[in-house]
């Protein structure tokens, strides 16, 4: 099939490359010239394992093309995916939908054939209905159908999550063609016995919001338990292991630590709260405010713990921060707990050296005043405290004895509950979580 993907950021570039991998002929639309030039050359302007090879292969084969022209898009196909960003509004909790609206406003007046527009972006409930009304106003003697097919990508696993998802959700209005066409698009994926869930658009929009809210709640839950454990002298990791055996709970997302970040969970739970308030259901999601508070409190706690290790003051201390990305296998530093902690510690008078395998360029743009090191050893040179704040495999494989010869004082804080405590303690380190 021929299709267009509007917006080639993290979501759009992945979706476009994966649709080409499924055998479709794809045109990707990107309005930012620099990003468009990179993608047209088969280069991914961010880090995502497996995507560069996939993109380059389909750019070279001609299966995937990149353009900045909405007129070309309207002429190319009658199936369109919206994959533009929905950031948090400045000074507000709600989502900024200007890019979603602009995609409809730019595209629909140019359409000359009946078309299907499928949303992938994460949006507040009710957006598909509003866009359907907008498209109907802008369409010129044609039918433009709106449907919603939310993404459930994990950074670091985006290609696999697109080609081998755990479910496909489609929100469609009655009597439309969206279900038939979407089943054809994902035919080879559905053939893997992947559940294909068809519902109305508001439900599809809420599936994505609900999934993110649940994951954020689970992370903040175990971090709240960690606070109680600290007060009671208990082991939160043992608790997580024990309750994780319960099939109703599961072990995933139960590692206590510095909390969640990135471009999705923080903004999406805030937008979910804001939309619930607009619908008159604010009390239903009031617990998410505490989820957000717990998450931010974990960062403050990490700073306080580091200051305590340094004798009550960070002035003149040397702190090594291992990790800048909000999660491993990503260079995404949006709302990164690691960088937030590093910045707070520096503001309190410490010298902070940061190392991350992939996220240093993005970190420099966001926090230019921090020091950045090219290796673990250089970041930890003469450090008073080492903080592990992103659970990269490289950090899990550090030899504590080797690192002992680099630092000034053997203090390490495992901010992600990912290290072997016994191994570090045997090597003479003061180990804290």
N, C-alpha and C positions, 0 to 999 in steps of 0.2 A: 504494500500500500504506500501511497505518497502522503506525507504528513509534515507539518511545520511545528517546531518548538520555539516558542516566544520567550526569550531570556535565556542566556547561556552562562549563568553563574554556576554554582556548585550543583544545584538540582538540575538545571536545564542542560548543561553540558553532559552530565551523566545520563540523563534520560535520552538525549539525542543520540549519543554514541550507542547506548543499549538498544534503542529502536532500530538503528542501522544493523546492529549485531543480530537482531531478530529477522533481518531480511528486508526491512522497509526502506524506502527511499526518503531521506530526511533532509529538510532545509532548516537550519538553525538561524534564528534572528537575534542579533546582539547589537544594541545601539551604541555601546561604548567602543570607540574606534580601536583603542589599544588592545582591549580584550579580544575584540573581533579579529584583529590581525594575528594575534597569537593562535587563536583557535583555528583560523583558516589555514595556518601553516602546520596544523596538527600538534600544537603545543598547548598543554593544559596549564593555565596560569595559577594553579594552586596544587597542593599535594593530595592525591587520592590514589592509593595503590591500585594498579591494574588499569586505570582510566587512560593514562597517556598512550599506552600501546593500542588500546581499543580505538581511541579517537584517531590516532595517526593512521591506523590501518584503513578505517572507513573514509577518512579524508582522501587518502591516496587512491582508494578504489573508486571514489566518486559517489559512493553510497550516501555519504554525508557531505553537505555543502554548508557554507556559512555566509550570511549576508546581513546587511543593515537595513534592507528595504522592505517595508511592510507591503508595498505595491507588488514586489516580487513574491512575497509570501502569499498574498491573496490570489495571485495567478498560478502559483505552484500547486496548491492542494485545496481540499475542502475539509480537512481534518487538522485542528490546531490544538496544541497543548500550551497552556499558560504556566510558565515556570519562573516567573519573576519574583523578586524579593518582597517580603512583607515585614519590614523592620518595625521596631517599637517606635511610636511617635515620641519626639523629643518632649520631655516634661510631662508625659502621660503614660498610662499603662496600655492603652489601646493600640491596635495594629495600624500601621500606615498603609493604606490600600491604594495610594496614588499610582503605583506602577501597574497594579492589576487593572485599575480603571483605565489607565492610559493605553494599555494593550487592547482593550475592547474598543475604546474611542478611536484609536489609530486604525485598527484592522477592519471593523465591521463596515464602515462606509465604503471600503474598497472592494468588498466581496460582491461577486457577480453570480455566484451559485449558492444553492442551499448548502449550509455548512454546519459542522459540529465543532464546538469549542469546549475542550475538556480542561478543567482546572487541575493543576498539580500543587500549586502553592498552598501553604497553610493560611487559612483565612477564618475570620469569625463566622459563626453560624448565621445564616441569612444572606451571605454574600452572593451565592449562586442565584438566588431568587432576584436580588437587586440587579445583578449583571444581566440576567435574562430579560428583565424589563428594559434595561438600558440598550441591550442589543436589539430588541424589538423596535425601539424608537429609532435606532440608527440604520437598521437594515433597509435596503432599497428593493422592494418587491421580491424578496427572497426570505426563506426560513433559516434562522440562525438558532440552533439549539445549544443550550448550555448544560453541561454535566460536570460532576466533580469526582476526581479520581485521586484521593490524597496520597502523598508519598510517605513511606515509612523507612527512609534511609538512615543507616548509621554511618557516620563519617568513619572512614577506614574500611568499610565493607559495602560501599554504595553500589558498586558494579554487581556484586553477588546479590545484594538485596533487591536490585531491579530485575535481574535475570532469573533469580531463584527466590522470590519473595515468600514470606510465610502466609500472606493473603493478599488478594486484590479487592479493593472496595470501590464501588461505583455508585455515586448518587445521581439518579436521573429522574427527570420529570416524566409523568405518564404520557403514553402514546408517542414517545420520541424514538429515534433510531439509535440512541447512544449505546444501549446494551448490545445490540447486534454488532455494531461497528467495533466497540471496545473488545468484545469477545474475539473478533477477527484479528484485531491488533495483537492481543495477548494469547493467541491460539496455542502457540508452542509452549508458553509458560503454563497455561491452564492444563495443557496435556501432561504436565508433571504432577497432576493431582493437587494443584494449588487451589485452595478455596477461593471462589469468585463470589463475592457478596454484593448483591444488588439491593439498593435501598433508595430512599428519597435523598435529595441534596442536603437538607439540614442534618440528617443523620450521618451522612458521609463526612460532612464538615466536623461534626461533633466526635466522630470516631477518632480523628487525628488529635483534636484538642484533649479528649479524654485519655488517650494513650500517653501523651506527654505529661498530663497532670498526674496520672497514676505513677509513672516512673519517677517524676520529681518528688512525689509524696513518699515513695519507698526509700529514696535516697535520704531525704530529710528525716524520715522515721528512724533509720538506723543511726543517723548522726545525733538525733535527740537521745536515743538510748545510750550512745557513746558518752554524752554529757552526764547522764545518770551514773554510768559505769565509772567515770572519772571521780565522781563524788563518793561512790560506794567502794571503790577499789576492786571493781569487777573487770572481766575481760570481754570487751564487746565483740571481738573476733570469734571467741568460743560461742557466744550467744548467737551470732549470725550463722555460724556453722550448724548449731543445734536446731534453730528454727527453720533454717534453710532446707532441712530434710523433710519438712512438712510440705507435701505436694501442693497444698493450698497456698503456700507462701513462696517457696523456691529460693534458691541461694543468690540468683543474679541480682545485681544492684543493691547488695547488702554489705558492701565494703565501706565501713565508716571512714571518713577522711575529710578532706578540705571542701568537699561539696561539688555541685555540678555547675557547668558554665556552658559556653558555646553560643551559637547563633539561633538555637531552637528552644530548649527547655525554659530558660529564664524569660525570654520575651513572650513565648507562647502561653505560659501559665498566667502571665500578667494580662495578656490580651484576652484570655479566657475569663478571668475575673472581671475585666472591664466590660466585656460583652454580656456577661451574666447580669451585671448591674444595669445595663441598658435595657435588658429584657425584664427587669423587675425581679430577678432571682439572685440578687447579690449574696444573700445569706447562705444560699446553697453551696457557694464556693468560698465562703469566708475562711475555711481551713487552709486554703491555698496561700493566704497572706502569711500565715505562720510557717508554712512550708518554705516560702521565700525568705522569711526572717531567719529561720534555722540555717538555711543555706548560706546567707550572708554572714551570720554569726560565726560559722566555722572558719571563715577567713580571718576574722578578728581574733578568734581563739588561737589560730596558728601564729599570728604576730605576737600575741601575749606570751605564748609558750616560748617562742624564740627569745623574746626579751628576758623572760625568767631564766632561761639557760645562760644568758649572757650576764647574769648577776643583777638584773633589774634595769639595765639601761643598754640601748643599742648603739649609743654614741661611740663611734670609733671601732665598732665590731666589724668583722668580715664575715659575710653570710654568702654561702653558695646555694643557689636555687637550681635544682635539676628539674627541668621541665618548664615550658612556656605555653605550649598548646593546651587547650582545655581537656584534651584526651590524647592517647597515643594514636599513631598512624594517621595523624592530621597535622596541618600547619595552621589550623584555625585558632586564633587567639581572641576571638570575640568573647567578651565577658569571662575571660580566663581567670579562674581562681589563683593559678600560679603567678600570673603577672600582677594581679591585684595585690597579693601578699607581698611580692617583691617590691612593688611600688610603695606600699605602706611602710615596709621595713626601711627602705631608703629614706623616706621622709622623716623617720625617727633617728636619723644620723648614722646609719650603718652603710658600709660599702657593700654593694650587692653585685655578685657576678652570676649571670644566668647562662645556662647551656641547655639547648634543645636540639635534637637531631634534624628537625625540619622547619621549625617555626621562628628561627632567629630573624630573617628578613621582615616578616610581618610584625614581630615584637619590636624591632627597632623603629618601625613607623608609628607604633602605638605608644611605646615608652622609650623615647630616644635618650633619656638621661641615665638609663640603667647601663651597666657594663655587661658586655656579652663576650663569652669565651668560646673558642672553637672546639674544645674537648672537655670531657668530665674533669680530667686532671687539672687543666688550667682554671676551670671554674672553681675548683675546690682548693687551689693553692693557698695555703696559709689561712684557711677558713676556720672560724671559731664554731660555726654550726653549718651542717649540710642539711638542706631541706629537699626531700624528694616529693615533688608536687604534681608530676605527671608520670604515669606508670609505663613508660617506654621499656621495652624488653632490654635495651642496653643498660638501663639502670638496675634491673633485676639481676643482671649478670656481673655487676661490679664485684671485684674481690675486695672485701673489707680490709684485709691485711695490706694489700697494695696501696689502697687509698690512705691508710694510716700514715704512710711516709710523706704524704702530700699536705695534709691539713695541719693546722696549728693545734687544734684541740679536737679530740675524737667524740664529737657530739653529732648524732644524726636523728632527724625527725622524719618518720615515714608518714607523709601526709596522704598516702593512698592505700595504706594497709596492704602493701604489695611485696614487702621485703621479708626475708627469713630472719626474724629477730634473733633467734638462737645463734645463727652464724655471725651476726654483727657483734653480739655480746661476747662470744668466744674470742673474737679478735680484739677485745678491749674497748669497744665503743660504748658510750652512754646512748642507749637506744630508747626513743620515745615515739609514741603514736598520737 
